């Protein structure tokens, strides 16, 4: 709760020396209210926290949410379905297709791995490079990632409802932009 206290309240009750000491203690504990951007990702602690917290609400039903994500993608960009083994299955039949469900879950686990490693840049970069390697081999075009990002933002809005605040939206937008930029650079 200490990091939720406003700076003005801390100054009033602790004074500037107390704040400095408290910041050192919080940093040692791995907790900081600092909003300095990460030098590698540009994401702040607050943005990472917003993404992690909102992901916890989405990951409760990975299969259904993953299927919804891909149905949004295929409605937005029907030609995207041509890159998958379920290319000839009509949209309304996809939820009954095992390969479709498996891929939907796999992608949601990948997104979860990105979220889980926002504080471990070396692991995060490795995951994104591996994604780039596997998708570039299959001829997935770069623009597919930006369409997927748009669909992911829509899924988050659908699933989070009022919890999809402007702040959460901006944090996810930045996170996905960073992730997909790294992937595309490694194609």
N, C-alpha and C positions, 0 to 999 in steps of 0.2 A: 504493500500500500504506500510505502514511502515515496516511490517514484510517481505516484498519482498526485501527490501534494503539489500545489502550484508553487512556482518559484517565488512569487511575492510572499506567500505564506511562510515558506522556508526562510526567506530573508528576515521577515519579521520575528520569527520565533528562534532561529538559530544564528543569525548573523552571518556575514560573509565567510568567516573562518570556519564556522560550523558546517556551512554548505560545502566548502572545499573538502573538509574531512569526510562528510557524508558521501560526496561524489566518489572519493577514493575507495571508501568501503563498498559502495554499490558496484563500482567498476571491478574490484577484486572478486565480488560475488558473481560477476558476469551480468549485472543488472545496471542499466544506466538510463537516465532519462534524456541523455544527450540525443540530439537530433542531427548529429553530424552524419553525412552520407558515407557509406562504406566506400573506400577508395577504389575498389575493383568493380562493384556492381552499381554504385550510386544510390543504393537503397539505404534509407535511414532505419534505425532500430524500430521506430514507430511504424513505418511502412511494412517492415518485416512482420511485426507483431500483428498488424491489421490483416495481412495476408494469412498468417498462421491461424489466427482466431477465426476468420471467416471460413477457411478451408476445413476447420474442424466441424463446421455445420454441414458442409457439402459432402465430406467423405463418409458420412454415416450411411450413405446408400450409393456406393461407387458404381455398381452395375447399372442401376436405373439412370443415374446422372450421366454416366459415360454414354449410355445409349442415347439419351436425350441430346447430349453434345454432338454426337455424330449425325443424328437425324437433323439437327439444326444445320450442321455443316453441309449435308447432302441436299437440303432444301435451298440453302444459300448458294451452293456451288455444285449442281448435280454431276458435273464431270469429275469431281473429286472421287466419287464412288468407283470410277474406273481403275483406280490404283489399288483396289482391294479384291481379295478372292471372292467376295460377295457382291461383285459388280453387277451381276445379272438378277439380283434379288430385288423385287419391288420394295419401295420404302415401307409400306405397311406390313410387309412380311419380315423385315429385318429383325425386329425384336424377338422373333422365334428362331433366328439363325445362330447356331452355336459359335461360328467363327466371328460373326459380328459382335456378339456379347463378349467373347474373349478379348477381341481387340479393344472394345470400349473399356473393359476393366483394365487392360494393360496400359492404355493411355492415361487413365485416371491414376493408376499407381505411379506412372512416370511423373505426372503433375504433382502428386503427393511427395515423391522423392525430391523434386525441385523445391517444394515448400519446406520439407523437412531439412534441407541442406542450405537454406538461405544464409546461415551463419557459418558455413564451412565452404569457403569459396573454392578450394581445391577439389573437393568432392563435387560441388555444383558444376564447375567447369568440366570435369570428367564426365558427368552424366550428360551434359549438353553436347559434348563432343561425340560421345557414343551415339546419341540420338541422330546427330548430323550424319555420321558415318553410315548408319543403317538406312536412313531415309534417302540420302543422296544416291546410294547404290540402286534404289528402287525407282529413281527418276522423279521423286516427289519435287514439284517446283517450289521455289522459295515463296512465291505468293500464297501457296497453300497455308503456310504458317500464319500469315496475316489474316486470312479468312478464318482459320481456326481460332485465332485470338479474338476476332469479332464475335464468333459463336460462343467462345468461352465466357466472354463478358456478358453476353445475353443469358447464358446458363446461370451465371452467378447472380444476375439481377432476378431471374425467375426463382431461384432457390432461396436467396437471402431475403427477398422482399424488402421490408423497411430497414433491415440490417445492412443493405447494400447502399450505404451512405456515399456521399461524394468523396469522402476521404478514403473509404474502402475501394471505391471504383478507381480512384487515382493510383492507389497502392498496387492494385492488381494490374492496371494498365502499364504501369512502370515495370513491374516484375515480369510480365509476359513480354514486354518490349525488350527488356534486357536479355531474357532467356532466348527468345527467338532470334535476336540479333547475333548472339553467340553461336547459335546453331547454324544460321545462314553463313556466317563468316567461316565456318568450318566445313562447308559443303565442298 
